[in-house]
Amino acid sequence: MNKQIVNFVQFNELYKILNEIRDILSFDPKNYKDINDFLKDFEKDKNLNNTTIITKPDNNLKLSKVKIDARNILNLNHFPDQLFKILDKINIQLIKQKYNFQSKIDVKNYNLNLNSRTISKNKDELKLTEKEVDIILFLKKQNEPKKIEILQKEIWKYSPDLETHTVETHIYRLRKKIKEKFQDDHFILSFKEGYLIE
């Protein structure tokens, strides 16, 4: 059985959304970018009067002039506002989830908070620099020690003017801060193959 056609007049955004999911709809959406395109088709095919038309209230006058049955017209006065409200709610939820996720990243027996750039254990908390956070996140993802050159490339994006002792200095300072605050000398492990957080 053929699905009924629903004509969307000047609702390009809604049509695009519905067209993506047309397989699960009980109707087939058809798009008209503006009222004049619809009226041209209506002149050719009077059967369009028997289809549902989704449009904006300001198009009613033009539709009434060509005697389209008003019972077939559904005016969505606030559709964009409603859609944008739904999208805003989804975006807000995603931001909250991201914020919550970034607040609770487990690194060994520590909690890394990307939002405040702190690392904590029990009630002790240590403020970190952006590069220190980047080093911890990078090393946390690794399964084997990484050489300074790889850290230089991945974290500093391999600046040619960056000397390897810059990387070593950052790691040395980070290890020192962790040791002084948490008495942990094994947070970042050093091997001849490079550095690793296990």
C-alpha positions in Angstrom: 0.0 0.0 0.0 1.3 3.4 -1.0 1.9 5.9 1.8 0.1 9.2 1.8 2.1 12.2 0.9 2.5 15.1 3.3 3.6 18.3 1.6 6.0 20.5 3.6 5.8 24.1 2.4 8.6 26.3 3.6 9.8 23.9 6.3 13.0 22.7 4.8 14.6 21.9 8.2 11.6 19.7 9.3 11.5 18.0 5.9 15.2 17.2 6.1 14.8 15.6 9.5 11.7 13.6 8.4 13.3 12.6 5.1 16.2 10.9 7.0 13.7 8.7 8.9 11.1 8.3 6.1 11.4 4.5 6.3 9.7 4.5 9.7 7.1 7.1 9.0 3.5 6.4 8.1 3.7 9.0 5.3 6.1 10.2 2.6 7.3 13.8 3.1 7.6 16.0 0.1 9.4 19.3 0.2 8.4 22.7 -1.3 11.0 25.4 -0.6 8.3 28.1 -0.9 4.6 28.6 -1.4 5.0 29.5 -5.1 6.6 26.2 -5.9 3.7 24.4 -4.3 1.2 26.6 -6.1 2.8 25.8 -9.5 2.5 22.1 -8.8 -1.1 22.6 -7.6 -2.0 24.2 -10.9 -0.7 21.1 -12.7 -2.2 18.5 -10.3 -5.5 19.3 -8.5 -5.1 16.1 -6.5 -2.7 18.0 -4.3 -5.9 19.4 -2.7 -6.5 15.9 -1.2 -3.1 15.7 0.5 -2.0 17.1 3.8 -0.1 20.4 3.6 2.1 21.6 6.5 2.8 25.3 6.2 3.0 28.6 8.0 0.0 30.7 8.8 1.1 33.5 6.6 0.6 31.2 3.6 -3.1 30.7 4.3 -4.2 33.6 2.2 -2.4 32.4 -0.9 -3.8 28.8 -0.4 -7.3 30.1 0.1 -7.2 32.0 -3.2 -6.7 28.7 -5.1 -9.4 27.0 -3.0 -7.4 24.5 -1.2 -9.5 22.7 1.4 -8.6 24.3 4.8 -9.1 21.0 6.6 -6.1 19.6 4.8 -3.8 22.4 6.0 -1.8 22.1 9.2 -0.3 25.4 10.4 2.9 25.1 12.4 3.2 28.5 13.8 6.0 27.9 16.2 7.7 24.9 14.7 11.2 26.4 14.4 11.0 27.6 18.0 9.8 24.2 19.2 12.6 22.4 17.2 15.2 24.7 18.5 14.0 24.2 22.1 14.3 20.5 21.7 17.7 20.8 20.2 18.7 23.2 23.0 17.6 20.7 25.6 19.6 18.0 23.9 22.7 20.2 23.7 22.4 21.2 27.3 22.1 17.6 28.3 25.2 16.8 26.2 27.1 19.7 27.8 26.2 18.5 31.3 27.3 14.9 30.5 30.6 16.2 29.1 31.1 18.3 32.2 30.3 15.4 34.5 32.6 13.1 32.5 35.4 15.6 32.6 35.0 16.0 36.3 35.6 12.3 37.1 38.4 10.7 35.1 40.1 7.9 37.0 43.9 7.8 36.7 45.3 5.1 38.8 43.8 5.8 42.2 43.5 9.5 41.5 40.6 11.6 40.2 41.5 14.0 37.3 39.1 16.9 36.8 39.6 18.5 33.4 37.1 21.3 34.3 39.1 22.6 37.2 42.5 21.2 36.0 43.1 19.4 39.3 44.1 15.9 40.4 42.9 14.6 43.7 43.2 11.7 46.0 41.1 11.3 49.1 40.8 15.0 50.2 44.1 16.2 48.8 44.0 18.2 45.6 46.7 19.5 43.3 46.3 22.2 40.7 47.8 21.3 37.3 48.8 23.3 34.2 47.2 22.6 30.9 50.4 20.8 29.6 50.5 18.6 32.8 46.9 17.6 32.2 47.8 16.8 28.5 50.7 14.7 29.6 48.6 12.7 32.1 45.8 12.1 29.6 48.3 11.0 26.9 50.3 8.7 29.1 47.1 7.2 30.7 46.0 6.0 27.2 49.2 4.2 26.5 50.0 0.5 26.9 53.7 0.8 26.8 56.3 3.5 27.6 56.5 6.4 25.2 59.7 8.2 24.2 60.2 11.9 24.7 60.1 12.4 20.9 56.6 10.9 20.8 55.4 13.1 23.7 57.0 16.1 21.9 55.1 15.3 18.7 51.7 14.4 20.3 51.5 17.0 23.1 53.5 19.9 21.7 52.6 19.0 18.1 56.2 18.6 17.3 57.4 22.2 17.3 60.8 22.1 15.5 62.2 24.8 17.9 61.2 22.7 20.9 64.1 21.0 22.6 63.7 17.6 24.2 64.7 19.0 27.6 61.4 21.0 27.6 59.5 17.8 27.7 61.8 16.3 30.3 61.4 19.5 32.4 57.6 19.3 32.3 57.6 15.6 33.3 60.2 16.2 36.0 58.1 19.1 37.5 54.9 17.1 37.3 56.5 14.0 39.0 57.9 16.3 41.7 54.5 18.0 42.4 52.8 14.6 42.7 55.5 13.3 45.0 55.4 16.4 47.3 51.6 16.5 47.4 50.7 12.8 47.5 54.0 11.2 48.5 53.8 9.1 45.3 57.1 8.5 43.6 55.5 6.0 41.1 52.8 8.1 39.4 54.7 8.5 36.1 57.1 5.6 35.6 60.4 6.1 33.8 61.9 3.3 31.6 64.7 3.4 29.2 62.0 3.1 26.5 60.2 6.2 27.8 57.5 7.2 30.3 54.3 5.5 31.3 51.4 5.7 33.7 50.3 2.2 34.6 
